[in-house]
Amino acid sequence: MKLYGGARSRASIVQWYLEEIGVPYEFVLLDIQGGANLEPEFLAINPMGKVPAIVDGDFKLWESGAILIYLAEKYGKMPVSLEERATILQWVFFANATLGPGIFIEANREREQRRLLTPLNDIFKRQPFIIGEQFSVADVAVGSILAYIPMMLKLDLSPYPAVMDYIKRLSERPAFAKTIGVRSK
Ligand SMILES: N[C@@H](CCC(=O)N[C@@H](CS)C(=O)NCC(=O)O)C(=O)O
């Protein structure tokens, strides 16, 4: 398995999950600043020229959410029931399509932050992980976005103490510390 990423890129999200599930991989570091992601060799893997992307044997896949779900499926980490599987998808889509744009696109932030972080805070008051007692791929998707907030933005998370505890809980995981956590150092 090859994982293509940049020095500070969303490839860390996929790398975190690969470390969590103990799958061996080769990290291919592209010089994004230098435009390596727009060279024909990488466009043959992802015609959009974005990272992360993986190559697993002959199979190529890009978009971090799709890669996370593929890995969870391939390595037996997805639940069995339709409803539980759909719930995992719900959170992965939420992370990438709603939470990320809501917090990291400046024009959206003021409107979205309280309404997104308040229900998340309520969830983490009740349970340690996004779907309940067990860590899942949904925590990688949602948790990485939340963990990037204190690393990248001057956004006060003190009104959301359960979200802060959740970020701390994730950041204590060795696989997180080795990947996403490196950014905060
Ligand atoms: N929704 C995509 C976003 C991919 C993305 O925007 N990646 C950035 C790095 S974090 C990138 O490749 N930027 C280089 C460029 O746009 O030229 C995902 O989650 O995989």
The ligand as an SDF file (V2000), in Angstrom:
LIG
                    3D

 20 19  0  0  0  0  0  0  0  0999 V2000
  -11.6340   16.4970    0.0910 N   0  0  0  0  0  0  0  0  0  0  0  0
  -10.2720   16.1160   -0.1870 C   0  0  0  0  0  0  0  0  0  0  0  0
   -9.3830   17.3300   -0.0700 C   0  0  0  0  0  0  0  0  0  0  0  0
   -8.0380   17.0870   -0.7120 C   0  0  0  0  0  0  0  0  0  0  0  0
   -7.1680   18.3330   -0.6810 C   0  0  0  0  0  0  0  0  0  0  0  0
   -7.6520   19.4490   -0.8560 O   0  0  0  0  0  0  0  0  0  0  0  0
   -5.8650   18.1190   -0.4820 N   0  0  0  0  0  0  0  0  0  0  0  0
   -4.9110   19.2080   -0.4660 C   0  0  0  0  0  0  0  0  0  0  0  0
   -3.8740   18.9700    0.6130 C   0  0  0  0  0  0  0  0  0  0  0  0
   -4.5620   18.9450    2.2210 S   0  0  0  0  0  0  0  0  0  0  0  0
   -4.1580   19.2230   -1.7850 C   0  0  0  0  0  0  0  0  0  0  0  0
   -3.8830   18.1900   -2.3610 O   0  0  0  0  0  0  0  0  0  0  0  0
   -3.7910   20.4210   -2.2530 N   0  0  0  0  0  0  0  0  0  0  0  0
   -2.9760   20.5770   -3.3920 C   0  0  0  0  0  0  0  0  0  0  0  0
   -3.6420   21.3290   -4.4910 C   0  0  0  0  0  0  0  0  0  0  0  0
   -4.8370   21.6390   -4.4030 O   0  0  0  0  0  0  0  0  0  0  0  0
   -2.9390   21.6110   -5.4740 O   0  0  0  0  0  0  0  0  0  0  0  0
   -9.8460   14.9860    0.7800 C   0  0  0  0  0  0  0  0  0  0  0  0
  -10.3200   14.9930    1.9370 O   0  0  0  0  0  0  0  0  0  0  0  0
   -9.0870   14.1030    0.3810 O   0  0  0  0  0  0  0  0  0  0  0  0
  1  2  1  0
  2  3  1  0
  2 18  1  0
  3  4  1  0
  4  5  1  0
  5  6  2  0
  5  7  1  0
  7  8  1  0
  8  9  1  0
  8 11  1  0
  9 10  1  0
 11 12  2  0
 11 13  1  0
 13 14  1  0
 14 15  1  0
 15 16  2  0
 15 17  1  0
 18 19  2  0
 18 20  1  0
M  END
$$$$
